[in-house]
Amino acid sequence: MSVIVPNYNHAQHLPTCLNAILAQSVRPMEIIVLDDASTDNSVEIISHFASQHHQLRLVQNERNLGVTPNVNKGVDLARSEYVFLQAADDEVQPGLFEKSLRLLVQHPQAGLSCTIAEWREAATGLHWHVGVGMADAPSYLPPQRLVELERKRQLFISSNTCVLRRSVLLETGKFIPELKSSSDWFSCGVIGFRYGICFVPEPLAVQNILPNSYYRRVRRDPQSYRQMLESILTYLNRPEYRDVAELMREAGSLYHFGIPMLKLLFSRPESRHFLTPVVLRNGLWQGTRLFVKKFIPTPLGNLYFRIAGYRVRASTGCD
């Protein structure tokens, strides 16, 4: 397996990130760390790790490429059948590689394997799990099952947990730069709705949501965010994604983008076929949830996440 770690000025997070990868029970064949012209001491830290671990190599960009092109460069450089994308400020938990690869070998039709993820907001202290309720045991979920889960708001493919078949990722076009911070959502969705996915119902990765993360920067800029949503619709209306678009329409997948996406769908006649009762219902729910989340006190918010099922139960071995 090839692990791809794109980095830009995350020197303070790199030791935790890289040590967690190296501590996996199944070691990757290679760890490609792509430094995107950092201005901190990232290169020094990466070079130190590379000198101690033969499977880790540093790739330095002469100029800053940006998040998505840097990730795609890593996919092109990867030499293994499977790839795992690890943001430099995130952390993989013990067992993810071993359990994911085992499932992918058992289910060669699947395009990727994912797990439950823990998301932590650094600015607020809120933390919750995504992917809870998708399955009770390690299993393969075919495309139609993903549709059923999505309609019930139970489908969440967290890209920071995904082990992907490289050939499938290349076939889907890798990650599309125009889709900005949703490029991973789109590519993983395309793979899932075409090939099905494997799923491990354990929280095996941590995503740290930092105040100045790529997602936050895009979300704070209304024009940039609208351009991203418009690009999603443009790609879904292309012939090469027609098969996926139909399943996403049936599932109501665009609800993830809440009220801004609903407004855009109403304004674009060529995309109004995505305005189904399920996307309206779930989109309004998503918009309300995101609005309330902005103002809820941290202790109350974390209590809600626990009561409402956004935390795995203690019986799974995780809090």
Salt bridges, closest charged atoms under 4 A:
GLU30 OE1 - ARG57 NH2 3.39
GLU30 OE1 - ARG79 NE 2.93
ASP76 OD1 - LYS174 NZ 2.88
GLU81 OE2 - ARG165 NH1 3.64
ASP89 OD2 - HIS10 NE2 3.83
GLU98 OE2 - ARG102 NH2 3.12
GLU118 OE2 - ARG120 NE 3.44
GLU118 OE2 - HIS127 ND1 3.71
GLU118 OE1 - HIS129 NE2 3.93
GLU118 OE2 - ARG311 NH1 3.29
GLU121 OE2 - ARG216 NH2 2.59
GLU121 OE2 - LYS293 NZ 2.45
GLU148 OE1 - ARG145 NH1 3.02
GLU150 OE1 - HIS256 NE2 2.98
GLU171 OE2 - ARG194 NH1 3.47
GLU202 OE1 - LYS99 NZ 2.87
GLU230 OE2 - ARG226 NE 3.13
GLU240 OE2 - ARG238 NH1 3.99
ASP243 OD2 - ARG194 NE 2.92
GLU270 OE2 - ARG268 NH2 3.20
ASP319 OD1 - ARG306 NH2 3.30
